[in-house]
Amino acid sequence: MSSKSKKSSKKVEEYMDRVNKAIQILQLITSDPTTPRNIRKAAKESIDQLQSDKLSLAARASNVIDILDEISQDPNIPVYTRTKIWQAISFLEGIRD
């Protein structure tokens, strides 16, 4: 295995780890009955997008960051849920093609 492909596979592994951590956080949000329904729905949509294979990993992460950024602005969102959303965003922000 060449040095470049080792780096590449290690990077993909790191990105998948970041995506999985973001998904875990989003699953907590979707299963929290105190979170407003529209926020839970957006979190579920984000999980679905992250698990889809239609786009590159970086494109999926970027799309989900946009969704999460938008819902984090919702005035009805509980503070602890907003914090979880920011956590998920921070995991996804480092993903690049």
Backbone as XML, in Angstrom:
<?xml version="1.0"?>
<chain id="A" units="angstrom">
  <residue number="1" name="MET">
    <atom name="N" x="0.843" y="-1.180" z="0.000"/>
    <atom name="CA" x="0.000" y="0.000" z="0.000"/>
    <atom name="C" x="0.886" y="1.240" z="0.000"/>
  </residue>
  <residue number="2" name="SER">
    <atom name="N" x="0.600" y="2.167" z="-0.881"/>
    <atom name="CA" x="1.433" y="3.369" z="-0.971"/>
    <atom name="C" x="1.159" y="4.305" z="0.203"/>
  </residue>
  <residue number="3" name="SER">
    <atom name="N" x="2.100" y="5.198" z="0.418"/>
    <atom name="CA" x="1.980" y="6.163" z="1.515"/>
    <atom name="C" x="0.744" y="7.033" z="1.346"/>
  </residue>
  <residue number="4" name="LYS">
    <atom name="N" x="0.479" y="7.426" z="0.091"/>
    <atom name="CA" x="-0.669" y="8.292" z="-0.179"/>
    <atom name="C" x="-1.986" y="7.574" z="0.114"/>
  </residue>
  <residue number="5" name="SER">
    <atom name="N" x="-2.099" y="6.324" z="-0.286"/>
    <atom name="CA" x="-3.350" y="5.607" z="-0.041"/>
    <atom name="C" x="-3.527" y="5.301" z="1.446"/>
  </residue>
  <residue number="6" name="LYS">
    <atom name="N" x="-2.417" y="5.126" z="2.189"/>
    <atom name="CA" x="-2.524" y="4.959" z="3.639"/>
    <atom name="C" x="-3.098" y="6.216" z="4.272"/>
  </residue>
  <residue number="7" name="LYS">
    <atom name="N" x="-2.570" y="7.368" z="3.853"/>
    <atom name="CA" x="-3.075" y="8.639" z="4.384"/>
    <atom name="C" x="-4.542" y="8.816" z="4.019"/>
  </residue>
  <residue number="8" name="SER">
    <atom name="N" x="-4.866" y="8.481" z="2.771"/>
    <atom name="CA" x="-6.238" y="8.633" z="2.289"/>
    <atom name="C" x="-7.202" y="7.750" z="3.077"/>
  </residue>
  <residue number="9" name="SER">
    <atom name="N" x="-6.841" y="6.487" z="3.276"/>
    <atom name="CA" x="-7.744" y="5.588" z="3.997"/>
    <atom name="C" x="-7.844" y="5.992" z="5.464"/>
  </residue>
  <residue number="10" name="LYS">
    <atom name="N" x="-6.752" y="6.508" z="6.018"/>
    <atom name="CA" x="-6.795" y="6.971" z="7.404"/>
    <atom name="C" x="-7.715" y="8.183" z="7.530"/>
  </residue>
  <residue number="11" name="LYS">
    <atom name="N" x="-7.675" y="9.068" z="6.534"/>
    <atom name="CA" x="-8.523" y="10.258" z="6.542"/>
    <atom name="C" x="-9.995" y="9.858" z="6.420"/>
  </residue>
  <residue number="12" name="VAL">
    <atom name="N" x="-10.286" y="8.923" z="5.525"/>
    <atom name="CA" x="-11.661" y="8.447" z="5.362"/>
    <atom name="C" x="-12.155" y="7.829" z="6.665"/>
  </residue>
  <residue number="13" name="GLU">
    <atom name="N" x="-11.286" y="7.068" z="7.307"/>
    <atom name="CA" x="-11.639" y="6.451" z="8.586"/>
    <atom name="C" x="-11.949" y="7.525" z="9.637"/>
  </residue>
  <residue number="14" name="GLU">
    <atom name="N" x="-11.130" y="8.560" z="9.673"/>
    <atom name="CA" x="-11.360" y="9.655" z="10.623"/>
    <atom name="C" x="-12.675" y="10.368" z="10.317"/>
  </residue>
  <residue number="15" name="TYR">
    <atom name="N" x="-12.940" y="10.611" z="9.040"/>
    <atom name="CA" x="-14.182" y="11.285" z="8.643"/>
    <atom name="C" x="-15.402" y="10.442" z="9.010"/>
  </residue>
  <residue number="16" name="MET">
    <atom name="N" x="-15.315" y="9.132" z="8.791"/>
    <atom name="CA" x="-16.438" y="8.259" z="9.141"/>
    <atom name="C" x="-16.669" y="8.260" z="10.648"/>
  </residue>
  <residue number="17" name="ASP">
    <atom name="N" x="-15.591" y="8.325" z="11.419"/>
    <atom name="CA" x="-15.701" y="8.414" z="12.872"/>
    <atom name="C" x="-16.429" y="9.702" z="13.262"/>
  </residue>
  <residue number="18" name="ARG">
    <atom name="N" x="-16.070" y="10.803" z="12.617"/>
    <atom name="CA" x="-16.732" y="12.093" z="12.886"/>
    <atom name="C" x="-18.222" y="12.025" z="12.538"/>
  </residue>
  <residue number="19" name="VAL">
    <atom name="N" x="-18.533" y="11.423" z="11.385"/>
    <atom name="CA" x="-19.935" y="11.287" z="10.963"/>
    <atom name="C" x="-20.704" y="10.435" z="11.967"/>
  </residue>
  <residue number="20" name="ASN">
    <atom name="N" x="-20.111" y="9.343" z="12.410"/>
    <atom name="CA" x="-20.786" y="8.465" z="13.373"/>
    <atom name="C" x="-21.040" y="9.177" z="14.697"/>
  </residue>
  <residue number="21" name="LYS">
    <atom name="N" x="-20.092" y="9.989" z="15.145"/>
    <atom name="CA" x="-20.298" y="10.759" z="16.374"/>
    <atom name="C" x="-21.426" y="11.770" z="16.197"/>
  </residue>
  <residue number="22" name="ALA">
    <atom name="N" x="-21.468" y="12.432" z="15.042"/>
    <atom name="CA" x="-22.546" y="13.388" z="14.769"/>
    <atom name="C" x="-23.894" y="12.667" z="14.736"/>
  </residue>
  <residue number="23" name="ILE">
    <atom name="N" x="-23.935" y="11.490" z="14.121"/>
    <atom name="CA" x="-25.182" y="10.713" z="14.052"/>
    <atom name="C" x="-25.650" y="10.334" z="15.448"/>
  </residue>
  <residue number="24" name="GLN">
    <atom name="N" x="-24.727" y="9.930" z="16.316"/>
    <atom name="CA" x="-25.100" y="9.580" z="17.694"/>
    <atom name="C" x="-25.756" y="10.769" z="18.402"/>
  </residue>
  <residue number="25" name="ILE">
    <atom name="N" x="-25.189" y="11.941" z="18.229"/>
    <atom name="CA" x="-25.754" y="13.148" z="18.850"/>
    <atom name="C" x="-27.137" y="13.423" z="18.276"/>
  </residue>
  <residue number="26" name="LEU">
    <atom name="N" x="-27.268" y="13.322" z="16.957"/>
    <atom name="CA" x="-28.557" y="13.578" z="16.311"/>
    <atom name="C" x="-29.604" y="12.558" z="16.738"/>
  </residue>
  <residue number="27" name="GLN">
    <atom name="N" x="-29.189" y="11.313" z="16.977"/>
    <atom name="CA" x="-30.137" y="10.298" z="17.452"/>
    <atom name="C" x="-30.638" y="10.633" z="18.855"/>
  </residue>
  <residue number="28" name="LEU">
    <atom name="N" x="-29.777" y="11.212" z="19.679"/>
    <atom name="CA" x="-30.227" y="11.659" z="21.003"/>
    <atom name="C" x="-31.310" y="12.728" z="20.866"/>
  </residue>
  <residue number="29" name="ILE">
    <atom name="N" x="-31.110" y="13.632" z="19.917"/>
    <atom name="CA" x="-32.083" y="14.710" z="19.696"/>
    <atom name="C" x="-33.409" y="14.136" z="19.198"/>
  </residue>
  <residue number="30" name="THR">
    <atom name="N" x="-33.348" y="13.191" z="18.244"/>
    <atom name="CA" x="-34.594" y="12.640" z="17.688"/>
    <atom name="C" x="-35.380" y="11.838" z="18.713"/>
  </residue>
  <residue number="31" name="SER">
    <atom name="N" x="-34.692" y="11.286" z="19.699"/>
    <atom name="CA" x="-35.395" y="10.465" z="20.695"/>
    <atom name="C" x="-35.799" y="11.257" z="21.942"/>
  </residue>
  <residue number="32" name="ASP">
    <atom name="N" x="-35.533" y="12.552" z="21.964"/>
    <atom name="CA" x="-35.854" y="13.385" z="23.126"/>
    <atom name="C" x="-37.249" y="14.005" z="22.967"/>
  </residue>
  <residue number="33" name="PRO">
    <atom name="N" x="-38.224" y="13.542" z="23.751"/>
    <atom name="CA" x="-39.596" y="14.056" z="23.602"/>
    <atom name="C" x="-39.755" y="15.532" z="24.013"/>
  </residue>
  <residue number="34" name="THR">
    <atom name="N" x="-38.772" y="16.094" z="24.718"/>
    <atom name="CA" x="-38.872" y="17.504" z="25.119"/>
    <atom name="C" x="-38.420" y="18.447" z="23.993"/>
  </residue>
  <residue number="35" name="THR">
    <atom name="N" x="-37.843" y="17.875" z="22.949"/>
    <atom name="CA" x="-37.402" y="18.674" z="21.797"/>
    <atom name="C" x="-38.594" y="18.873" z="20.859"/>
  </residue>
  <residue number="36" name="PRO">
    <atom name="N" x="-38.800" y="20.099" z="20.368"/>
    <atom name="CA" x="-39.925" y="20.343" z="19.441"/>
    <atom name="C" x="-39.867" y="19.422" z="18.216"/>
  </residue>
  <residue number="37" name="ARG">
    <atom name="N" x="-41.043" y="19.074" z="17.730"/>
    <atom name="CA" x="-41.172" y="18.106" z="16.636"/>
    <atom name="C" x="-40.387" y="18.527" z="15.390"/>
  </residue>
  <residue number="38" name="ASN">
    <atom name="N" x="-40.423" y="19.820" z="15.031"/>
    <atom name="CA" x="-39.724" y="20.254" z="13.822"/>
    <atom name="C" x="-38.206" y="20.079" z="13.953"/>
  </residue>
  <residue number="39" name="ILE">
    <atom name="N" x="-37.695" y="20.225" z="15.163"/>
    <atom name="CA" x="-36.262" y="20.037" z="15.409"/>
    <atom name="C" x="-35.916" y="18.552" z="15.304"/>
  </residue>
  <residue number="40" name="ARG">
    <atom name="N" x="-36.751" y="17.700" z="15.890"/>
    <atom name="CA" x="-36.527" y="16.246" z="15.802"/>
    <atom name="C" x="-36.582" y="15.786" z="14.345"/>
  </residue>
  <residue number="41" name="LYS">
    <atom name="N" x="-37.525" y="16.352" z="13.583"/>
    <atom name="CA" x="-37.662" y="15.999" z="12.168"/>
    <atom name="C" x="-36.408" y="16.403" z="11.389"/>
  </residue>
  <residue number="42" name="ALA">
    <atom name="N" x="-35.887" y="17.591" z="11.644"/>
    <atom name="CA" x="-34.679" y="18.053" z="10.958"/>
    <atom name="C" x="-33.472" y="17.202" z="11.344"/>
  </residue>
  <residue number="43" name="ALA">
    <atom name="N" x="-33.413" y="16.781" z="12.598"/>
    <atom name="CA" x="-32.317" y="15.909" z="13.050"/>
    <atom name="C" x="-32.404" y="14.557" z="12.340"/>
  </residue>
  <residue number="44" name="LYS">
    <atom name="N" x="-33.612" y="14.022" z="12.194"/>
    <atom name="CA" x="-33.815" y="12.746" z="11.496"/>
    <atom name="C" x="-33.422" y="12.889" z="10.026"/>
  </residue>
  <residue number="45" name="GLU">
    <atom name="N" x="-33.814" y="13.997" z="9.410"/>
    <atom name="CA" x="-33.449" y="14.264" z="8.012"/>
    <atom name="C" x="-31.919" y="14.340" z="7.869"/>
  </residue>
  <residue number="46" name="SER">
    <atom name="N" x="-31.276" y="14.942" z="8.851"/>
    <atom name="CA" x="-29.815" y="15.057" z="8.828"/>
    <atom name="C" x="-29.163" y="13.683" z="8.908"/>
  </residue>
  <residue number="47" name="ILE">
    <atom name="N" x="-29.688" y="12.823" z="9.773"/>
    <atom name="CA" x="-29.167" y="11.454" z="9.886"/>
    <atom name="C" x="-29.306" y="10.739" z="8.546"/>
  </residue>
  <residue number="48" name="ASP">
    <atom name="N" x="-30.493" y="10.859" z="7.937"/>
    <atom name="CA" x="-30.745" y="10.203" z="6.655"/>
    <atom name="C" x="-29.757" y="10.680" z="5.590"/>
  </residue>
  <residue number="49" name="GLN">
    <atom name="N" x="-29.495" y="11.986" z="5.568"/>
    <atom name="CA" x="-28.552" y="12.530" z="4.583"/>
    <atom name="C" x="-27.139" y="12.020" z="4.827"/>
  </residue>
  <residue number="50" name="LEU">
    <atom name="N" x="-26.737" y="11.962" z="6.083"/>
    <atom name="CA" x="-25.388" y="11.489" z="6.392"/>
    <atom name="C" x="-25.208" y="10.015" z="6.024"/>
  </residue>
  <residue number="51" name="GLN">
    <atom name="N" x="-26.271" y="9.242" z="6.118"/>
    <atom name="CA" x="-26.192" y="7.814" z="5.824"/>
    <atom name="C" x="-26.390" y="7.494" z="4.342"/>
  </residue>
  <residue number="52" name="SER">
    <atom name="N" x="-26.813" y="8.476" z="3.564"/>
    <atom name="CA" x="-27.038" y="8.287" z="2.130"/>
    <atom name="C" x="-25.693" y="8.193" z="1.402"/>
  </residue>
  <residue number="53" name="ASP">
    <atom name="N" x="-25.683" y="7.494" z="0.272"/>
    <atom name="CA" x="-24.462" y="7.391" z="-0.530"/>
    <atom name="C" x="-24.561" y="8.193" z="-1.822"/>
  </residue>
  <residue number="54" name="LYS">
    <atom name="N" x="-25.576" y="9.038" z="-1.936"/>
    <atom name="CA" x="-25.809" y="9.768" z="-3.186"/>
    <atom name="C" x="-24.771" y="10.856" z="-3.442"/>
  </residue>
  <residue number="55" name="LEU">
    <atom name="N" x="-24.239" y="11.460" z="-2.394"/>
    <atom name="CA" x="-23.256" y="12.528" z="-2.525"/>
    <atom name="C" x="-21.957" y="12.132" z="-1.838"/>
  </residue>
  <residue number="56" name="SER">
    <atom name="N" x="-20.911" y="12.900" z="-2.102"/>
    <atom name="CA" x="-19.645" y="12.645" z="-1.408"/>
    <atom name="C" x="-19.831" y="12.939" z="0.078"/>
  </residue>
  <residue number="57" name="LEU">
    <atom name="N" x="-18.942" y="12.414" z="0.870"/>
    <atom name="CA" x="-19.011" y="12.615" z="2.319"/>
    <atom name="C" x="-18.966" y="14.107" z="2.660"/>
  </residue>
  <residue number="58" name="ALA">
    <atom name="N" x="-18.094" y="14.848" z="1.992"/>
    <atom name="CA" x="-17.969" y="16.287" z="2.267"/>
    <atom name="C" x="-19.249" y="17.035" z="1.893"/>
  </residue>
  <residue number="59" name="ALA">
    <atom name="N" x="-19.868" y="16.659" z="0.781"/>
    <atom name="CA" x="-21.108" y="17.315" z="0.359"/>
    <atom name="C" x="-22.244" y="17.018" z="1.341"/>
  </residue>
  <residue number="60" name="ARG">
    <atom name="N" x="-22.304" y="15.763" z="1.799"/>
    <atom name="CA" x="-23.329" y="15.408" z="2.781"/>
    <atom name="C" x="-23.126" y="16.185" z="4.075"/>
  </residue>
  <residue number="61" name="ALA">
    <atom name="N" x="-21.873" y="16.259" z="4.523"/>
    <atom name="CA" x="-21.574" y="16.993" z="5.756"/>
    <atom name="C" x="-21.958" y="18.459" z="5.606"/>
  </residue>
  <residue number="62" name="SER">
    <atom name="N" x="-21.641" y="19.039" z="4.469"/>
    <atom name="CA" x="-21.962" y="20.444" z="4.225"/>
    <atom name="C" x="-23.470" y="20.691" z="4.235"/>
  </residue>
  <residue number="63" name="ASN">
    <atom name="N" x="-24.214" y="19.814" z="3.578"/>
    <atom name="CA" x="-25.678" y="19.941" z="3.555"/>
    <atom name="C" x="-26.264" y="19.847" z="4.959"/>
  </residue>
  <residue number="64" name="VAL">
    <atom name="N" x="-25.754" y="18.905" z="5.741"/>
    <atom name="CA" x="-26.265" y="18.707" z="7.095"/>
    <atom name="C" x="-25.897" y="19.900" z="7.984"/>
  </residue>
  <residue number="65" name="ILE">
    <atom name="N" x="-24.706" y="20.445" z="7.803"/>
    <atom name="CA" x="-24.323" y="21.632" z="8.571"/>
    <atom name="C" x="-25.313" y="22.761" z="8.296"/>
  </residue>
  <residue number="66" name="ASP">
    <atom name="N" x="-25.710" y="22.928" z="7.033"/>
    <atom name="CA" x="-26.691" y="23.970" z="6.686"/>
    <atom name="C" x="-28.023" y="23.732" z="7.399"/>
  </residue>
  <residue number="67" name="ILE">
    <atom name="N" x="-28.488" y="22.497" z="7.392"/>
    <atom name="CA" x="-29.753" y="22.152" z="8.060"/>
    <atom name="C" x="-29.653" y="22.446" z="9.557"/>
  </residue>
  <residue number="68" name="LEU">
    <atom name="N" x="-28.570" y="21.963" z="10.157"/>
    <atom name="CA" x="-28.409" y="22.116" z="11.604"/>
    <atom name="C" x="-28.220" y="23.578" z="12.006"/>
  </residue>
  <residue number="69" name="ASP">
    <atom name="N" x="-27.501" y="24.322" z="11.182"/>
    <atom name="CA" x="-27.299" y="25.739" z="11.471"/>
    <atom name="C" x="-28.644" y="26.474" z="11.458"/>
  </residue>
  <residue number="70" name="GLU">
    <atom name="N" x="-29.467" y="26.124" z="10.492"/>
    <atom name="CA" x="-30.782" y="26.759" z="10.391"/>
    <atom name="C" x="-31.659" y="26.439" z="11.605"/>
  </residue>
  <residue number="71" name="ILE">
    <atom name="N" x="-31.709" y="25.175" z="12.023"/>
    <atom name="CA" x="-32.577" y="24.833" z="13.157"/>
    <atom name="C" x="-32.011" y="25.330" z="14.486"/>
  </residue>
  <residue number="72" name="SER">
    <atom name="N" x="-30.711" y="25.537" z="14.541"/>
    <atom name="CA" x="-30.139" y="26.045" z="15.800"/>
    <atom name="C" x="-30.575" y="27.486" z="16.064"/>
  </residue>
  <residue number="73" name="GLN">
    <atom name="N" x="-31.088" y="28.157" z="15.030"/>
    <atom name="CA" x="-31.581" y="29.529" z="15.167"/>
    <atom name="C" x="-33.029" y="29.585" z="15.679"/>
  </residue>
  <residue number="74" name="ASP">
    <atom name="N" x="-33.692" y="28.433" z="15.728"/>
    <atom name="CA" x="-35.101" y="28.377" z="16.157"/>
    <atom name="C" x="-35.226" y="28.858" z="17.603"/>
  </residue>
  <residue number="75" name="PRO">
    <atom name="N" x="-36.084" y="29.855" z="17.845"/>
    <atom name="CA" x="-36.222" y="30.380" z="19.212"/>
    <atom name="C" x="-36.859" y="29.389" z="20.195"/>
  </residue>
  <residue number="76" name="ASN">
    <atom name="N" x="-37.547" y="28.368" z="19.694"/>
    <atom name="CA" x="-38.211" y="27.398" z="20.573"/>
    <atom name="C" x="-37.318" y="26.240" z="20.988"/>
  </residue>
  <residue number="77" name="ILE">
    <atom name="N" x="-36.103" y="26.217" z="20.508"/>
    <atom name="CA" x="-35.223" y="25.083" z="20.790"/>
    <atom name="C" x="-34.659" y="25.193" z="22.207"/>
  </residue>
  <residue number="78" name="PRO">
    <atom name="N" x="-34.708" y="24.104" z="22.971"/>
    <atom name="CA" x="-34.112" y="24.137" z="24.315"/>
    <atom name="C" x="-32.594" y="24.366" z="24.229"/>
  </residue>
  <residue number="79" name="VAL">
    <atom name="N" x="-32.040" y="25.038" z="25.210"/>
    <atom name="CA" x="-30.612" y="25.378" z="25.202"/>
    <atom name="C" x="-29.744" y="24.130" z="25.092"/>
  </residue>
  <residue number="80" name="TYR">
    <atom name="N" x="-30.088" y="23.073" z="25.847"/>
    <atom name="CA" x="-29.268" y="21.862" z="25.810"/>
    <atom name="C" x="-29.316" y="21.190" z="24.441"/>
  </residue>
  <residue number="81" name="THR">
    <atom name="N" x="-30.431" y="21.322" z="23.736"/>
    <atom name="CA" x="-30.531" y="20.756" z="22.386"/>
    <atom name="C" x="-29.690" y="21.575" z="21.419"/>
  </residue>
  <residue number="82" name="ARG">
    <atom name="N" x="-29.723" y="22.885" z="21.562"/>
    <atom name="CA" x="-28.905" y="23.762" z="20.715"/>
    <atom name="C" x="-27.422" y="23.410" z="20.896"/>
  </residue>
  <residue number="83" name="THR">
    <atom name="N" x="-27.022" y="23.155" z="22.138"/>
    <atom name="CA" x="-25.631" y="22.793" z="22.419"/>
    <atom name="C" x="-25.273" y="21.482" z="21.712"/>
  </residue>
  <residue number="84" name="LYS">
    <atom name="N" x="-26.187" y="20.506" z="21.736"/>
    <atom name="CA" x="-25.946" y="19.232" z="21.049"/>
    <atom name="C" x="-25.806" y="19.458" z="19.535"/>
  </residue>
  <residue number="85" name="ILE">
    <atom name="N" x="-26.638" y="20.336" z="18.996"/>
    <atom name="CA" x="-26.573" y="20.631" z="17.558"/>
    <atom name="C" x="-25.215" y="21.237" z="17.216"/>
  </residue>
  <residue number="86" name="TRP">
    <atom name="N" x="-24.757" y="22.167" z="18.030"/>
    <atom name="CA" x="-23.441" y="22.775" z="17.793"/>
    <atom name="C" x="-22.337" y="21.726" z="17.875"/>
  </residue>
  <residue number="87" name="GLN">
    <atom name="N" x="-22.486" y="20.765" z="18.795"/>
    <atom name="CA" x="-21.511" y="19.666" z="18.900"/>
    <atom name="C" x="-21.466" y="18.870" z="17.598"/>
  </residue>
  <residue number="88" name="ALA">
    <atom name="N" x="-22.640" y="18.532" z="17.092"/>
    <atom name="CA" x="-22.716" y="17.756" z="15.843"/>
    <atom name="C" x="-22.088" y="18.546" z="14.696"/>
  </residue>
  <residue number="89" name="ILE">
    <atom name="N" x="-22.372" y="19.838" z="14.634"/>
    <atom name="CA" x="-21.793" y="20.686" z="13.591"/>
    <atom name="C" x="-20.266" y="20.674" z="13.693"/>
  </residue>
  <residue number="90" name="SER">
    <atom name="N" x="-19.753" y="20.776" z="14.908"/>
    <atom name="CA" x="-18.288" y="20.816" z="15.057"/>
    <atom name="C" x="-17.634" y="19.521" z="14.592"/>
  </residue>
  <residue number="91" name="PHE">
    <atom name="N" x="-18.298" y="18.379" z="14.757"/>
    <atom name="CA" x="-17.753" y="17.119" z="14.251"/>
    <atom name="C" x="-17.729" y="17.110" z="12.716"/>
  </residue>
  <residue number="92" name="LEU">
    <atom name="N" x="-18.730" y="17.722" z="12.098"/>
    <atom name="CA" x="-18.858" y="17.675" z="10.655"/>
    <atom name="C" x="-18.021" y="18.727" z="9.924"/>
  </residue>
  <residue number="93" name="GLU">
    <atom name="N" x="-17.675" y="19.804" z="10.614"/>
    <atom name="CA" x="-16.996" y="20.914" z="9.952"/>
    <atom name="C" x="-15.633" y="20.565" z="9.358"/>
  </residue>
  <residue number="94" name="GLY">
    <atom name="N" x="-14.934" y="19.615" z="9.923"/>
    <atom name="CA" x="-13.597" y="19.283" z="9.425"/>
    <atom name="C" x="-13.564" y="18.370" z="8.223"/>
  </residue>
  <residue number="95" name="ILE">
    <atom name="N" x="-14.714" y="17.927" z="7.743"/>
    <atom name="CA" x="-14.760" y="16.964" z="6.641"/>
    <atom name="C" x="-14.624" y="17.680" z="5.305"/>
  </residue>
  <residue number="96" name="ARG">
    <atom name="N" x="-13.608" y="17.274" z="4.539"/>
    <atom name="CA" x="-13.317" y="17.871" z="3.231"/>
    <atom name="C" x="-13.100" y="16.762" z="2.198"/>
  </residue>
  <residue number="97" name="ASP">
    <atom name="N" x="-13.287" y="17.104" z="0.929"/>
    <atom name="CA" x="-12.999" y="16.150" z="-0.157"/>
    <atom name="C" x="-11.513" y="16.033" z="-0.388"/>
  </residue>
</chain>
